[in-house]
Amino acid sequence: MEPSAQLHRIAHDLNNLLGAILNYSTLLSRQVTDPVALADIEQIRSAAEHAASLTLGLLHVEADHEKDPAPVEGPGQEVLDA
């Protein structure tokens, strides 16, 4: 499997897991009344939302790379230029 396809698959898998974390933390927050526990649940939700935005960023980077791949530079460049 191509690295970009692997990244895409991993990002989607992560997004699915984060969706479950966000949904279950929302359900849990509706059942909990303890303010300390609610604050902990909010920390879980906040971390999951941040992770979801990072995952979305990975998908955007991968999509941008597919549209306009960066030039290859470094060792072996002379072989590519030949």
Backbone bond lengths (Angstrom), bond angles and torsions (degrees), N, CA, C in turn:
res aa  C-N    CA-C-N  psi(-1)  N-CA   C-N-CA  omega(-1)  CA-C   N-CA-C  phi
1 M - - - 1.457 - - 1.531 108.45 -
2 E 1.298 115.81 136.73 1.459 123.45 178.21 1.530 111.12 -61.54
3 P 1.358 118.46 144.19 1.471 119.76 179.33 1.527 113.43 -55.96
4 S 1.331 118.25 -39.74 1.467 119.49 -179.73 1.527 111.16 -67.57
5 A 1.326 117.22 -34.74 1.466 120.30 177.02 1.523 110.34 -69.18
6 Q 1.338 116.32 -37.32 1.468 120.32 176.80 1.524 110.34 -64.06
7 L 1.329 116.44 -44.92 1.460 120.52 178.91 1.521 110.58 -59.92
8 H 1.306 116.17 -43.82 1.461 121.52 179.83 1.535 110.71 -61.10
9 R 1.336 116.79 -45.55 1.461 121.45 -179.81 1.526 110.85 -64.89
10 I 1.333 117.18 -44.01 1.463 121.20 179.60 1.529 110.64 -63.41
11 A 1.332 116.89 -42.81 1.465 120.60 179.66 1.520 110.78 -62.00
12 H 1.329 117.39 -40.25 1.468 120.05 178.54 1.527 111.31 -68.94
13 D 1.329 117.32 -39.02 1.463 120.37 176.80 1.527 110.70 -62.86
14 L 1.329 116.47 -43.93 1.459 120.48 177.00 1.525 111.09 -61.14
15 N 1.315 115.93 -42.37 1.458 120.44 179.38 1.531 111.41 -61.11
16 N 1.327 116.85 -39.64 1.464 120.37 177.53 1.527 111.21 -64.37
17 L 1.321 117.23 -43.71 1.466 120.88 178.14 1.522 111.36 -63.81
18 L 1.320 116.27 -42.11 1.462 120.04 179.50 1.525 111.20 -66.14
19 G 1.316 116.96 -34.53 1.457 120.62 175.91 1.521 111.13 -61.37
20 A 1.334 116.22 -41.81 1.467 119.88 177.88 1.529 110.29 -64.59
21 I 1.324 117.64 -43.30 1.467 121.29 178.80 1.521 110.40 -60.70
22 L 1.323 117.03 -45.41 1.463 120.66 -179.93 1.529 111.48 -64.74
23 N 1.320 117.09 -44.02 1.466 119.89 -178.87 1.520 111.92 -66.09
24 Y 1.323 117.13 -45.34 1.464 119.28 -179.55 1.521 111.81 -68.80
25 S 1.322 117.72 -34.76 1.468 118.35 177.50 1.532 110.58 -67.99
26 T 1.323 117.47 -33.79 1.471 120.53 175.75 1.523 110.40 -65.79
27 L 1.321 116.77 -45.96 1.466 120.11 177.75 1.527 110.98 -61.06
28 L 1.321 116.84 -43.11 1.457 121.07 -179.60 1.524 111.31 -63.45
29 S 1.329 116.75 -40.75 1.466 119.78 -178.39 1.531 111.89 -64.14
30 R 1.326 117.36 -24.71 1.464 121.00 177.91 1.529 112.41 -75.72
31 Q 1.339 116.11 -19.23 1.464 120.40 -176.96 1.529 112.80 -101.64
32 V 1.308 116.72 -15.66 1.462 121.31 -175.02 1.526 109.57 -97.42
33 T 1.317 115.63 138.81 1.469 119.83 178.07 1.528 112.34 -114.57
34 D 1.323 117.45 -15.89 1.461 121.22 -178.99 1.531 109.76 -68.07
35 P 1.344 117.90 122.78 1.462 120.62 -176.91 1.534 113.73 -61.36
36 V 1.319 117.08 -34.56 1.467 119.65 178.80 1.524 110.11 -67.70
37 A 1.319 116.72 -44.60 1.460 120.74 177.90 1.526 111.14 -64.04
38 L 1.331 117.24 -39.36 1.468 120.31 177.68 1.529 111.04 -63.40
39 A 1.322 116.68 -37.94 1.468 119.72 177.67 1.531 110.28 -65.80
40 D 1.325 117.01 -38.43 1.472 120.64 177.10 1.525 111.08 -64.66
41 I 1.320 116.02 -42.51 1.467 120.25 178.49 1.527 109.87 -63.13
42 E 1.312 117.36 -38.69 1.466 120.65 178.35 1.532 110.58 -64.43
43 Q 1.325 117.37 -36.19 1.466 120.42 176.51 1.530 110.45 -64.49
44 I 1.331 116.69 -39.59 1.469 121.05 177.08 1.526 109.58 -62.30
45 R 1.321 116.14 -47.18 1.470 120.26 -179.93 1.521 111.32 -62.45
46 S 1.323 116.49 -42.65 1.465 120.61 -179.48 1.530 110.93 -62.54
47 A 1.332 116.60 -43.89 1.464 120.16 178.78 1.529 111.12 -64.70
48 A 1.325 117.09 -40.47 1.467 120.74 179.50 1.527 110.91 -66.37
49 E 1.335 117.31 -39.09 1.471 120.32 177.43 1.526 110.73 -65.43
50 H 1.324 116.84 -39.39 1.468 120.05 178.02 1.529 109.89 -65.12
51 A 1.330 116.91 -43.81 1.462 120.80 177.91 1.529 111.06 -62.52
52 A 1.327 116.97 -37.46 1.466 120.83 178.43 1.530 110.68 -64.82
53 S 1.332 117.04 -38.69 1.471 119.01 178.50 1.528 110.70 -68.94
54 L 1.329 117.83 -34.79 1.467 120.32 175.30 1.526 110.51 -65.57
55 T 1.320 116.44 -40.71 1.461 120.88 177.99 1.525 110.74 -62.76
56 L 1.317 116.59 -42.13 1.459 120.95 176.83 1.533 110.11 -62.08
57 G 1.320 116.15 -39.26 1.463 120.29 176.42 1.518 111.72 -61.15
58 L 1.336 117.18 -39.96 1.463 120.58 176.80 1.521 111.02 -61.56
59 L 1.309 116.47 -42.06 1.463 119.79 178.79 1.519 111.40 -64.85
60 H 1.331 117.14 -37.68 1.462 120.16 178.47 1.518 111.20 -68.87
61 V 1.328 117.14 -40.56 1.466 120.70 177.75 1.520 109.40 -62.12
62 E 1.330 116.21 -44.55 1.456 120.68 -179.49 1.529 110.19 -63.70
63 A 1.332 117.38 -41.76 1.464 120.62 179.71 1.526 110.91 -66.70
64 D 1.334 116.91 -41.68 1.462 120.35 177.93 1.523 110.95 -64.05
65 H 1.328 116.58 -38.55 1.460 120.74 179.32 1.527 111.06 -64.57
66 E 1.315 116.32 -38.46 1.458 120.48 178.84 1.529 111.06 -65.34
67 K 1.349 117.23 -35.98 1.464 121.17 -179.30 1.527 111.64 -73.66
68 D 1.314 116.07 -42.92 1.465 121.22 -173.71 1.518 109.33 -141.35
69 P 1.343 118.44 80.67 1.455 120.19 -177.76 1.521 111.56 -61.04
70 A 1.309 115.19 142.17 1.462 120.98 179.07 1.520 109.20 -69.56
71 P 1.326 116.84 145.19 1.462 119.15 177.64 1.525 110.18 -64.57
72 V 1.321 115.01 145.67 1.460 120.42 178.45 1.508 108.25 -83.03
73 E 1.309 116.02 129.40 1.455 121.05 177.46 1.510 108.18 -134.26
74 G 1.323 115.91 156.34 1.457 120.06 177.12 1.499 111.03 112.58
75 P 1.338 116.46 -160.08 1.465 120.27 -177.70 1.526 110.69 -55.80
76 G 1.313 116.14 136.76 1.450 121.17 -179.97 1.523 113.42 89.85
77 Q 1.314 118.86 -3.15 1.461 121.18 -178.87 1.525 111.39 -60.61
78 E 1.343 116.11 -36.64 1.464 118.57 -178.83 1.522 111.61 -64.19
79 V 1.329 117.85 -29.79 1.454 120.78 177.36 1.531 109.31 -69.28
80 L 1.323 117.05 -40.83 1.452 120.58 179.84 1.521 111.53 -68.51
81 D 1.335 117.09 -33.20 1.454 121.33 -178.26 1.528 112.56 -76.38
82 A 1.317 117.42 -19.00 1.481 121.68 -175.99 1.496 112.15 -71.60
